[in-house]
Amino acid sequence: MSANSHNISFGTDGFRGVISRDFTFDALRRIAQGFSDFLAYKYLRTNERAKVVIGYDRRFMSDRFAEVFGDVLASQGVDCTLSDSPLPTPAVSFLTSGKFDYGIMITASHNKYFYNGVKVKQGGRSAPPTATAELETYIFKASPHKVKSAGVPKKSFRKDYLSYLNSRLPYAKLFEKVKGPVVVDFMYGCGAELAGDVFSAKNVVRLHEENDPLFPGIHSPEPVESNLQLLLKTVKEKKAKMGVALDGDADRFALVSDKGVYMTPCQIAPMLLEYLLQRNKLTGKVIQAVSMGYLTKRIARAHNLQFEEVPVGFKYIAEKMLSEDVSFGAEESGGYAWKGSLPERDGVLTALAFADMTARTGKTISELYRDIEKKYGTSHFERVDFRLDKPITNKHSFAIKLRKKLPKTVMGKKIQDAVTLDGLKIVLEDDSWLLMRPSGTEPLLRTYAEAPSADGVKKLLAFARGLVEGK
């Protein structure tokens, strides 16, 4: 959107834009005014006022953006409280599970330094698609105006979130029990705000802990392999038991093995699921995004658990966790949640789970994953994005047209299924799969593939490009 546009939309998890072009004070005031109008309608027939908590990350001017958002809400009579320091997004989600009705998080998550954004939280997770769609209509009609500073009350919520984490996995001396170095890459994000509490053990090596909104040395605070070169190097140099990374607002998680190998989400999820099923005796359906892999499906089958895929976006997993009996949820971008925790991805809690996993078993990450391979098979996964001539605005129509062009076999294997849940996902008879998913707003096609071998992944991705380009 442009700075003067009313077309503010919430994607898979919130609104984001380039600072001073899309993400401006005017745009922020429009969102805040629309949110205030949304709340006024919601509470029209009651004498109650919604309680709103406002958090923010370490990005450029996030604290100031949060204050302005609070000023607009307060001018409309909304009962709001502002965090007095940067907070992880899961902390704001937690606060909406009891103390507050809604949460606003000023963050652009894993995007580059020149972005900022707004996430809306409700009931311990991202506001559901129905709520954000309704909110968008109020934002479109909003007539924002500058307001004076309202002196919105500020409060520290660090202890609230730490108490929640400790109630799920007591973190005192947990990393010490790993019996070896653990490297944590905060990627300059607000997960580092907890460095002195959760990650204070002497065997924890902390990277990119300082507050620098330019994210020097990394492309963006997204925990993908290309941005984690220092983490990979440090794990090898320190002979660490494992390396973990948190994204800019600490809801995403990445893992590096003791061998200095980046573990894909399709490898992390089955390790975490197997551990949770054994440790917590979990029951219930396994839910994952359509861009995730087959090992979790095999584990669910082995434990007689139902299995379901949903569109990309953790909000779809969260809704399932709230409405059904779900044991575990996972998405390809590094988000994981399980029964007994919030219906929300939480990078810090996931890091604690892996520390507990290695401490309890006495095994390294590479040994734990070798156990998974022996029981459920091997997994190689890769995602490649490539440019198109123009954006594909109708994702479902694209998927249907592409499905009609499919051959009967790919790489000599029969196509077992062709799913149009979110783009087109084809599943082969050996469980190998390929997902072709247009951006919808950019001339970009995201292709994902998983197979028992790296060569198989390369061939699937090449097939996808040829299919789309008509070669």
N, C-alpha and C positions, 0 to 999 in steps of 0.2 A: 504494500500500500504506500501511498505518498503521504507527506506530512499533513496535507489538507484534506485527505480523504476520510470519509466516514466508514470505509470498508475495513473495519477492524475485525478480524476473525481469529478464533482460537483453534489451533491445529490439534496435533496429537496430544500436546500437553501445554496449552497456553498460547499467548500472543507474543511474537518476537519481531524486532525490527532493528534496522541500523540506527544508532544513536544520532540524533539531530536531523536525520532524514525521515525516518519512519517512526522511531521511538523518540518523540518530543514531549515537552511538558504539556502542550495542547492535546496531543493524543492521549497522554496519561490522564489528564483531567477529564477527557471525554469518557475514558474507560471507568474512571472513578465515579463520575456522575451517573453513568449508565448502571454501574453496580449499585449505587445508592438507590436509584429508581427501582431497580430489580428487587432490592431488599424491601423497599417501601410497599411494593405490591404484595410481596410474600407475607409481610406482617400486617397487612392492611386491616384484617379482621380481629386482630389481637391487640392487647395493650402492651405487648412485649416489644423489646427492641433487640435486633440481632447484635450479637457480640462478635466483633471481628478483630483478629490479630493480624498484624502486618509485619512480615519479615523481609529480609533482603540479603543478597550475597555480597561478595567483595568487589564486584565490578565497578567500573567508572560511574560515579555519582549514584550508585544504587541506594545509598543511605538518604540522599537528597530526594530522589524519586519517591522513596517510601514515605518521607515526611509530607511531600505534596499530596500523595494519595490519601494519607491520613487527614490532612487539612480539609480536603474536599468532602470526605465522609463525615468528619466532625461538623462541618458547616451545614450538613443536612440532618444532623441529629443522630447520626449513627454512633453507637458505643464502640469505640475502637481503641486498641492499645498497640503501641509500636515497640518492636524489639529494640533494645538499646545497643545491640551489636549484631554483626552478621550471624546468620543461622543457616544450617543445612535445611534444604527443602523438607526432608522427612520430619524435622522438628516442628515445622509449621503444620504439616499434616497431622502429627500427633496431637498438637494443641486443639485441633478441630474435632478430636475424638471424645472430648469431654468439656473442656473449659470454654471453648469458643464455638460459635455456630459456623463461621466461615473464616478462611485464612487467605490472605493475599501475600504472594511471594514475588518480590522484585528480583528477577533472574533471567538470564538467557541460557541457563543450563550449560551445555557443552559447546555453544556457538563461539565464534571468534570474538576477540576483544572489543570490536566496535559494535557489538550487538548488546541489547538489553531487552527485557520482556516482563510479562506478568503471568503468573500462574494463579489459578483459583482453586482453593482446597475446601473440602467439605466432608464431614463424617470420616475423617482419618485418611482421606485419599483425594485424588484430583476430582474436582466437580464433574459429575457425569455429563455425557454429551447432550442430554436433554436440557440440563441446566445451562451449559455454556451456549447452546443454540438460542435459548430464551434470552440470556444475557446479551448476546450479540444484537438482538432487536432493540433492546433498551439503549445500548451504546450507540446504535445507528441514529436513534431519535434524540440523543442527549444534546443539550445546549450548554456546554461547560463555560465557566468563567473563572477568572482568577479570584482566589479567596485569601484572606489574611491568615497568617500562621495561627492555628488554633491551640497550640500548645498541647498537642496530643500526648497523653501520658506514655512514658517509656518504662519498660520493665525488662529485666534479664530473664530469659527462659531457658538458659543453659542447663540449670539443675533439673528442670522438668524433663527435658529430653534425656539427660544422662540417667535420671531415675528410671525412665522407660527402658532404655537400653540395658541397664543393669538388671531390671526385672526379667528380661528375656534371656540374656547371657551375661552373667556377672563378669565384668571385665577386669576387676582387680587381679593382677598377677596372671591374667590369662595368657598374654603374649610371652611371659617368662616361662610358662609351661611348655612352650614350643621347643625349647632346648636348642636354640640356635638363632642366628640373626633373622629378623623379619624386616623387609624394606617396604615402606609405605610412601607412595607418591601422591601428594595432595593436589598436584597440578595447580597450585596457587589458589585453590578453592576454599570454600568455607568449612570443609571437613577439617581443615587445619585449626579451626577454632577449638577443636576438641583434642588437639595434640597433647596438651599437658594433662589431660584426664584419661582418655581411653588409650592413647598411644604413648604413654609416658615410660614404659618399661625400658630398661637399659639396653636390651637386645634389639630394640626397634630403631632402625635407621630411617630418618625422615627426610624426604626430598620435596623441594618446591613448597616449603612450609610458609615462606614469607608472603606477605600481602603485596602483590604486584598485578594490577588490572590489565597490564599489557601481555601477560603470560609469556615472558621472554624464553626463548629456547624451545617452545612447543608451538605447533600450528594452532591449536585450540585446546581448551581443557576437556577434550573428549578422550576417554580411556580406550583408545584403539592402538594397535601395535605401532603404527607409524609415529604416534605421539609419545611413546613410552620407551624411547631408546635409552635414556639415562637409567630408568628403572631396570631394564633388561641387563644393561652393563653392570649396574651396582649389585644386582642379585648374583651375578657371576663372580665379581670381584670379592664380595663379602662372603661368598659361599653360603648364601642365605637359604633358609628352609623354604621361603616363599617370598614373593613380592605382590603387593596389592596396590591398586590405584583407585582413586575416587575422582569423579568429574567435578566440574565447577561448583555445583550446588549439592554434591555428595549424595545424590540418589542413585547414581550408576556406579558399577563396580567392575574392575578388571583384575585378572589373576595371572601371575607369572610363576612357573614351576621352579623347583630347586635347580633345575638344569638350565635356567634362564630362557625357558621357552614360553612364549605368549600362549595362553590357553584361550580358545575361542569360547563364546557363549554356549555353543553346542557341546562343548566339553565340560564347562563349568556347571551347567544346569543338571546333568545327570549325576555328577559328583555330589552336588548339594542335595538333590532329591534322595539319593541313596542314603546319605548320612542322616537326613531328617527322618526318613522312614524307620531307620534303625534306632536313632536316639530318642525321637519323640513319639514313636509308634503311631505316626500319622495315618489317618484314613480320609478318604474323600477323593474327589475328582482331581486329576492333574490338568491344568490349563496352561496353554502356551500360545504365543503369537505364531501366526502362520509362517513367519520367517525363521522359526526355530527347527531343531533337528529331530532325528528318529530315535536317539538313545533314550530320551525321556519317555517316549511312547513305549519302548520295549520294557523299560523299568515298570511303568504303570501296568502293563500287561502281565508282567511277572508277579506283581503284587495284587493282581485282580482289582485294579483301580480303573475307573472310567477315565477316558482321555478325550480332550477336546481342544481344537484350535480356534482362535479368534483373530480378528483383524489386528494389524500392527497398531500399537498404542496401549500403554499399561492401563489406561482407564477402562478398557474392555475386560481386562483380567480382574481389575478391582470390582467391577460390577458383578462379575461371576462369584467372586469371593464373598460378596455381601448377600447375594441372593440364593446361592447354592452351597452345598457342602464341598468345599474345595480344600485340598491338602496343600497344593503347591502351584505357584504361577511363575512363569518366566517369559522374558522377551529378549530378542536378539541384541538390543542396544545395551544390555548389561543390567537389567532390572529383575530382581527376584523378591518374592514374598511367599510366606507360608502360614499355615494355620497357627494361631497363637500370637502372631504379630499383626501389625496394621495391614490393611489391604493396599499396600503402597510399597514401591521399591525403596530400598534403603541400603546405600552402599556401606555405611558404617556397620550396620547390623550384619550384613553379609560378610564383611571382613572378620567380624567377631566369630561368625559361624565357622569360617575356614580355619581360624586360629584354634577354635575348640576342636575341630575335626582332626587336625594334626596332633594336637596335644593329647586327645583321648586315645587315638590309635597308635601314636608313636611313629606314624608313617609320614613320608614326604609326599608332596603333591604329586610328583611323578609316580610314586608307588601307588597312591590312591587311584590315580587315573588308570594305571596299568590293571588294577583290579576291575575297574569298570569295563575296560576293553576285553578282558578275559571272559567276563560274564555276558556282555551285551554287544560286543563288536567295536570296530574302529570307526572314527569319525574324522573327516577332513572337511573344513568349511571355509568358504571365502565369499566376500561380497564385493562386487565391482559395480560402480555407477558410470554410465556413459551418456553423453549428450545426444539429444534428438534435435531434429530440425525445428520442431515447435512443441509446446506443452500438450500433453494428452489430458484433456479436461474431464472426459468421461472414462473413468478407470474400468468400470464394468463392461462397457461397450468394447473397449480395447481388448479386454480379456476374452470376451466371447469371440471376437474376430480372430484373435491369435489362436484360440483353441481349435477353430475350424481348419487352421493350417497345419496342425500337428500331424506328424507321420505316425505310424503304428508302433514303431520302435525308435529308441534313441540309444546310441552306443550298443546296439545289438540286444537291448533289453526292452521288453514290452512296457508300454505306459499303463500303469495300474490304475491311476486316477488323475483327473485334471480338475482342480478346484479353483473356483473364481470368487473366493471369499474376499480377497484383497489383492487385486492383480490376478495373474494366472500362475498357479503352482502345479507342476506335473510331478507325479511320484512314479518311479520305476519299480519293477518287480522285486528288486533287491533293496528297496527302501530309499535308494538315492533319490534326490529331488532337486528341483530347480524352480525358483520363484522369480517372476518378472513383474515388477511393480512400479508403475509410473509415479512420478512425484505429484502430479495434479496441478501444481502451480508453476513449476520450472520445466524447461525442456530437458528432462532428465529421466532416465530409466534406471531403477535400482534392480540389480540382478543378484540373487543369492543362490548358492549351491552347496550341497553336502553329499559326500560319497565316501566309500570305504578307503579310497586312495586320493592323493593330491592330483594325480593325473586325471582321474575321473572328474574331479571338480573343474579342472581347466577345460576339459572337453564339454562339460555341461554349460559352462559360461560362454564358451565359443559358440555352441549350438544356439544359445539364447540370442546372442548378437546377430547371428546369421538369420535366425527366424524373424526377428524384428526388422532387419534391414532387407529382407527378401532375398538373401543370398543362398 
